[in-house]
Amino acid sequence: MAAALRLEAVDPRRNAPLAFLTGLVGAALVFGAVQLANDPGLFLQTFMKSMGLGSTYALIALGFVLIFKATQTVNFAQGALAATGALFLSFLATDGNIPFTSVSNPINSLGGPGWMSWGLNVIVALAFAAAVGLVVERLAIRPMIGEPLFSVAVITLGLEIMFRVFNNDAVEVEFRPLGVPWLANGFKVGDRLINWSFIAAMVTAAAAFVAVYFFYRSRLGIAMRAVAFDQEAAMAQGVSVGRVFAIAWAAGAVLAAVGGIFATQPPVAQTLSVDQETANIAFRALPAVILGGLDSASGALLGGLIVGVAEIYAGQYAAGNVSWLGAGYPLIVPYIVMIIGLLIRPYGLFGTPEIRRV
Amino acid sequence: MFGRPNLYTAYRQEIRMLPTWTQRSLFAVFMAVLFLLPFDLPVISHIPVVRFLGDGEWLRPMALVMVLAIAALGLNLLSGLAGQVSLGHAFFMGVGACAAVYLGGSSGETTWGHSLPIWIWLPGAGLTAALVGVIVSPVAVRLRGLYLAIVTLGLVFLGIHFGNTSWGRRIAGPPALGREFQGLDIRLWKEEKPLINVGGDGHWLWFDVSDGQKRYLFLLVVTILMAVVAKNLTRTRTGRALQAIRDRDIAAEVMGVPEFRYKLMAFAVSSFFAGLSGALFAALSQRLLATDFGLFLSVEFIAILLIGGAGTTAGPLIGTFFVVMVPQFVEAFTEWLEDAEGGLFGALSELVLTEGGDFGIINTAIQTPGWTLSVFDWNIVLFGALIVVFLIVEPLGLFGIWVRIRNYWKRWPFSY
């Protein structure tokens, strides 16, 4: 009787989801082990694919987190910025012109191996994306310092709508190829193909996260964290909040553009070109951000990888059993993972709970 | 008779819907104009804007305004009053529309339906949406701010996905085509001849009434009913509890406002409004299309609240009118400008319009190649720009502008 009473005293709301999660992860591990024993090649391919997708999500999520940490608001225009960045690359690499002009792009006539000029094009395109981020920040976000945070988030929604119109209708993004040097090629393990783009996404994500790690320890990064902690206090200490905003938006736009470039390649899409779907990558990556916690860079990495693994593995191994979920069901798996995650931790895995005062 | 504007001697007097006689009489005139607007009557139709809006082809946008206003009122209860920002309002509208089509639509080889009369499917749609809202709310109540916004945004994507599954298609019809739905006729049960035929032209007393006019009147009655419900919720105990939760949730709970119960209620009621609106939306467009209830519609509602002014009952109504009508006005103006010859407007037409080739920003050609956008695209850009500009310049919305003007004249000549 006493034992039963003690069991009741433990808050069931805290333990039930945790037990559920433990069961879920345990079942997934057992299932994974069985599949690994069954067909190691397929399992490895699925793993690399999921890591590639997870890295793409993590890149986009890192952009969200950088902007959130500096400005305390979610940038819903991230998807449009991703598509815009990829479009710039398409202008430079495929059309061979400097964007918005008919002047031919000097990089393409440099000579040297194709991948080198493509890499230079990527850098120039990212610079353009950063410029777009700076302009947007200066015109639409800077005037809103001190306004309610939700208003700023809605402004980014408005920006997303405007950007999409220009991308979809003025530029008419209908399968503009990006000229990615590795195309859809890859190397074979056994008889399973593993795309180079998976590896590229992983390497890029790793580089981005290492860069952000060191950035947060630099003078400017500390200023950014100070602004994230308390805007007014940071301002009083002589931190230029406007500059922190600008840098966060530029970095966010660059990360979005990188994510946008990877969003045109396997495993996200098979077309290797920008189309109207490219802008949706940000909404697909949102569960990763929320799962990891809106203000945590390591959360973005972990959240991205978890969501990527869940999406790809569900698509690979559950296809026969969930016909009632309809075709393309892997796309909604991230949202389901997000909701389960939020039931257990309302601020994500690494997010800082908001301190509420009466 | 007029009394003193801000003098209240009793609490009941202060929470009245229309506290002063001026407001009451103005409201009565406004209501009369609204009801008589679609008919070509001697006095009413000589008021300039009224004649314009009551004109045949403008009745349809007006009907759309009223349908969306119901959903906006619902979102206002949740976001404006209780402070729970939801980007999933379109999802609940979609749920309501699907429930309406399931209950009121006819069953066929590829579709499910029960052909029930409107007095079942309309409340049924609202109740289904409310039920879904209640199911969702245990997750939603735990979340705050932007986390909530993003999770509800996830609902929209889930909804569109489920509309495209094998069982979803039986309710919502094939993906790009949608499913036909005619159901505004009022029947007692499934009989052939409707009690009141809202779908077609008819003859009432000694007037000819077109289907558009009937639809307008029907929707007007429903909208006024829902607006009264919303207003009553706002000004009574529930509304005060929701506002307390919005302003300081912990303090509200300390003072004895059960946060969970009221948030759940706010979700349920706002979803009910959305479901009703979704059902009417499907009935008005005579077609249910799952992709209509996407992110754009959700953003539209947020824009309606922000432009109109959140937290007030009049705000969402003004906001809906503005957000739905401005694109229509722009389109109509462009069409009119195309035919303008000479003078100021002729020059404007030369400057702004183009069919490709010459200078101009609005492309009127059917195909719009290159960098110019069509009117439809410009309207979407305008919509985005309106959100941005309103938030930066006038965060209180149109209602805030009205309050400022009113206060200026209230204190005139000492206003500064």
Interface residues (C-beta under 8 A of the other chain):
Chain A: T73 V74 A140 P143 M144 E147 P148 L149 F150 S151 V152 A153 V154 I155 L157 G158 L159 E160 I161 M162 V165 F166 D169 A170 E172 F283 L286 P287 V289 I290 L294 S323 W324 L325 G326 A327 G328 Y329 L331 I332 Y335 M338 I339 L342 L343 P346 Y347 G348 E354 R356 R357 V358
Chain B: V85 V139 R142 L143 R144 G145 L146 Y147 A149 I150 V151 L153 G154 F157 L158 H161 F162 N164 T165 S166 W167 G168 R248 D249 I250 A251 V254 L295 F296 V299 I302 A303 L306 T368 P369 G370 W371 T372 L373 S374 D377 I380 V381 F383 G384 A385 L386 I387 V388 L391 I392 P395
